[in-house]
Amino acid sequence: MESQPSDDRIFDAIVVGAGIIGCCTAYEIAKRGRSVLLVERFDFLHHLGSSHGESRTIRSTYPEPYYLPLVLDSARLWAQAHSDIGFSTLTKAHQLDLGPSNNKSLLSVISNCESSSLPHRLLKPDELSKRFSGLFSIPDDWIGLVTELGGVIKPTKAQSMFLALSVKYGAVLKDHVKVSQIKRLGGILRVETDGGDYFLGKKCVVTVGAWTRELVKTVTGLGLPIQPIHTTICYWRIREGFEGEFTAEAGFPTFASYGEPYIYGTPSLEFPGLIKVALHGGHACDPDRRAWTHDMETIKKAVGPWIEGRFGGRVESEEPVSAQACMYSMTPDGDYVIDFLGGGFGRDVVVGAGFSGHGFKMGPVVGRILADLALDGEAHGVDLEPFRLGRFEKNPLGNVKDFEEQVSLHDFKN
Ligand SMILES: Cc1cc2nc3c(=O)[nH]c(=O)nc-3n(C[C@H](O)[C@H](O)[C@H](O)COP(=O)(O)OP(=O)(O)OC[C@H]3O[C@@H](n4cnc5c(N)ncnc54)[C@H](O)[C@@H]3O)c2cc1C
């Protein structure tokens, strides 16, 4: 028996996957007065992908120069969305980048600030200690860089904001719809589900995070180099009496510590008395068969001494008190994939994926770009060269970077 469409409309665009990227894309398309369907295989706001949880950092400091204009645009679009909905999902803070003064990634971050005239302050160890009231202590051969754009975004609140705004502008939302195939029928796309039904759209945007490799392989036969990585976020207890000093209100920054290991964190916010200090790393996983375990020994060995050294006994460094699982979708160069799928789909199917552990802050700007690509066939005012799929044909490792020690993933035990 021939299956029936689940909805008899032909949507201007169908967005597949409602993580932060899909939610922002649906919002952008709907805001432009175009009809859009957003489908999600699990519940909306589930915790099985990459966009759930308590906090995500926004910062403008990147070793690669091409992320700076994107993040500045994204910050503007976050503010616009907040004013559209009437509440904020961002707790502002300064951003502190720190590390050995000869670390090439950190030097590249500094050089990007200089060449783009981004307001920044470089601090020697004693100046850094003074700037943050003695809370951060760094070795003599380290430096600190303070920039204004920093802070913590509440991820689930942010996604629900974009879902609500999408509905406000007329988007149709459906969860528990797993897309299993995308086909072209003349000038129309048929987006099929594993339940045996389908939706029709003029364009499709695939934003399925860690499931991208699997879906794109099924649809086009193309094997994209996007590796799902299981990772762990840890919260550590602040010693009694110091809790107030680690809050954004008290001036404590969001931070990234370069070198080996690469560590990042946020002010104490979501769990009073605890602070998030996380190791950038994890192990390869199958997004549908995760073990949900945490490699605490690796984390304790890498993060414990860092906490002891930087926070001078104000935070308990023996072991974290809370751990949460999440997934990165890593590309070999750590850069995003934002492109047309090509092949038989030409410019009708767009993919936004491989956000490599740093895509949340960029949700609004990536949503805008994906909407541009889907609706206008080109992105306006942005150079997408670093994000093209074709880079992996030229070099399986993708973009070559000027700095040698790129931020590397700490490889946890499986
Ligand atoms: C621990 C951790 C810390 C991070 N910290 C930061 C940070 O501080 N700052 C920052 O900017 N970024 C950060 N990130 C990265 C950021 O969270 C991700 O880049 C971003 O959430 C990726 O969003 P996404 O929409 O691509 O993927 P997802 O959120 O995984 O969304 C993809 C969606 O597609 C759905 N889907 C999959 N297959 C199908 C299908 N066949 N049919 C329908 N739906 C489907 C999935 O269920 C999922 O909901 C962090 C990530 C992690 C894991």
The ligand as an SDF file (V2000), in Angstrom:
LIG
                    3D

 53 58  0  0  0  0  0  0  0  0999 V2000
   30.0610   18.7220   27.2890 C   0  0  0  0  0  0  0  0  0  0  0  0
   29.8320   19.7310   26.2320 C   0  0  0  0  0  0  0  0  0  0  0  0
   30.1710   21.0500   26.4710 C   0  0  0  0  0  0  0  0  0  0  0  0
   29.9910   21.9980   25.4870 C   0  0  0  0  0  0  0  0  0  0  0  0
   30.3130   23.2930   25.7560 N   0  0  0  0  0  0  0  0  0  0  0  0
   30.0870   24.2300   24.8260 C   0  0  0  0  0  0  0  0  0  0  0  0
   30.3180   25.5810   25.1350 C   0  0  0  0  0  0  0  0  0  0  0  0
   30.6980   25.9300   26.2550 O   0  0  0  0  0  0  0  0  0  0  0  0
   30.0690   26.5010   24.1720 N   0  0  0  0  0  0  0  0  0  0  0  0
   29.6320   26.1610   22.9340 C   0  0  0  0  0  0  0  0  0  0  0  0
   29.4520   27.0470   22.0970 O   0  0  0  0  0  0  0  0  0  0  0  0
   29.3870   24.8710   22.6190 N   0  0  0  0  0  0  0  0  0  0  0  0
   29.6020   23.9070   23.5280 C   0  0  0  0  0  0  0  0  0  0  0  0
   29.3480   22.5990   23.2540 N   0  0  0  0  0  0  0  0  0  0  0  0
   28.9460   22.2180   21.8920 C   0  0  0  0  0  0  0  0  0  0  0  0
   27.4920   22.4160   21.6180 C   0  0  0  0  0  0  0  0  0  0  0  0
   26.7020   22.0140   22.7040 O   0  0  0  0  0  0  0  0  0  0  0  0
   27.1680   21.6300   20.3480 C   0  0  0  0  0  0  0  0  0  0  0  0
   28.0560   22.0520   19.3190 O   0  0  0  0  0  0  0  0  0  0  0  0
   25.7520   21.8630   19.9090 C   0  0  0  0  0  0  0  0  0  0  0  0
   24.8530   21.5970   20.9530 O   0  0  0  0  0  0  0  0  0  0  0  0
   25.4320   20.9590   18.7030 C   0  0  0  0  0  0  0  0  0  0  0  0
   24.0780   21.0850   18.3910 O   0  0  0  0  0  0  0  0  0  0  0  0
   23.4180   20.2590   17.2390 P   0  0  0  0  0  0  0  0  0  0  0  0
   22.0660   20.8580   17.0530 O   0  0  0  0  0  0  0  0  0  0  0  0
   24.3350   20.1760   16.0660 O   0  0  0  0  0  0  0  0  0  0  0  0
   23.3120   18.7500   17.7790 O   0  0  0  0  0  0  0  0  0  0  0  0
   22.2100   18.0730   18.7800 P   0  0  0  0  0  0  0  0  0  0  0  0
   21.9380   18.9610   19.9190 O   0  0  0  0  0  0  0  0  0  0  0  0
   22.6770   16.6990   19.1020 O   0  0  0  0  0  0  0  0  0  0  0  0
   20.9300   18.0030   17.8830 O   0  0  0  0  0  0  0  0  0  0  0  0
   20.7400   17.0740   16.8650 C   0  0  0  0  0  0  0  0  0  0  0  0
   19.3070   16.6070   16.9580 C   0  0  0  0  0  0  0  0  0  0  0  0
   18.9760   15.8110   15.8370 O   0  0  0  0  0  0  0  0  0  0  0  0
   18.1070   14.7710   16.2800 C   0  0  0  0  0  0  0  0  0  0  0  0
   18.1290   13.7030   15.2870 N   0  0  0  0  0  0  0  0  0  0  0  0
   19.1530   12.8650   15.0350 C   0  0  0  0  0  0  0  0  0  0  0  0
   18.8260   12.0270   14.0300 N   0  0  0  0  0  0  0  0  0  0  0  0
   17.5730   12.3440   13.6450 C   0  0  0  0  0  0  0  0  0  0  0  0
   16.6960   11.8160   12.6630 C   0  0  0  0  0  0  0  0  0  0  0  0
   17.0710   10.8170   11.8650 N   0  0  0  0  0  0  0  0  0  0  0  0
   15.4640   12.3520   12.5410 N   0  0  0  0  0  0  0  0  0  0  0  0
   15.0640   13.3900   13.3560 C   0  0  0  0  0  0  0  0  0  0  0  0
   15.8830   13.9290   14.3070 N   0  0  0  0  0  0  0  0  0  0  0  0
   17.1290   13.4170   14.4450 C   0  0  0  0  0  0  0  0  0  0  0  0
   18.7150   14.3790   17.6160 C   0  0  0  0  0  0  0  0  0  0  0  0
   17.8250   13.6440   18.4110 O   0  0  0  0  0  0  0  0  0  0  0  0
   19.0740   15.7270   18.1920 C   0  0  0  0  0  0  0  0  0  0  0  0
   18.0200   16.2740   18.9620 O   0  0  0  0  0  0  0  0  0  0  0  0
   29.4850   21.6210   24.2280 C   0  0  0  0  0  0  0  0  0  0  0  0
   29.1200   20.3010   23.9820 C   0  0  0  0  0  0  0  0  0  0  0  0
   29.2810   19.3630   24.9870 C   0  0  0  0  0  0  0  0  0  0  0  0
   28.8790   17.9550   24.7260 C   0  0  0  0  0  0  0  0  0  0  0  0
  1  2  1  0
  2  3  1  0
  2 52  2  0
  3  4  2  0
  4  5  1  0
  4 50  1  0
  5  6  2  0
  6  7  1  0
  6 13  1  0
  7  8  2  0
  7  9  1  0
  9 10  1  0
 10 11  2  0
 10 12  1  0
 12 13  2  0
 13 14  1  0
 14 15  1  0
 14 50  1  0
 15 16  1  0
 16 17  1  0
 16 18  1  0
 18 19  1  0
 18 20  1  0
 20 21  1  0
 20 22  1  0
 22 23  1  0
 23 24  1  0
 24 25  2  0
 24 26  1  0
 24 27  1  0
 27 28  1  0
 28 29  2  0
 28 30  1  0
 28 31  1  0
 31 32  1  0
 32 33  1  0
 33 34  1  0
 33 48  1  0
 34 35  1  0
 35 36  1  0
 35 46  1  0
 36 37  1  0
 36 45  1  0
 37 38  2  0
 38 39  1  0
 39 40  1  0
 39 45  2  0
 40 41  1  0
 40 42  2  0
 42 43  1  0
 43 44  2  0
 44 45  1  0
 46 47  1  0
 46 48  1  0
 48 49  1  0
 50 51  2  0
 51 52  1  0
 52 53  1  0
M  END
$$$$
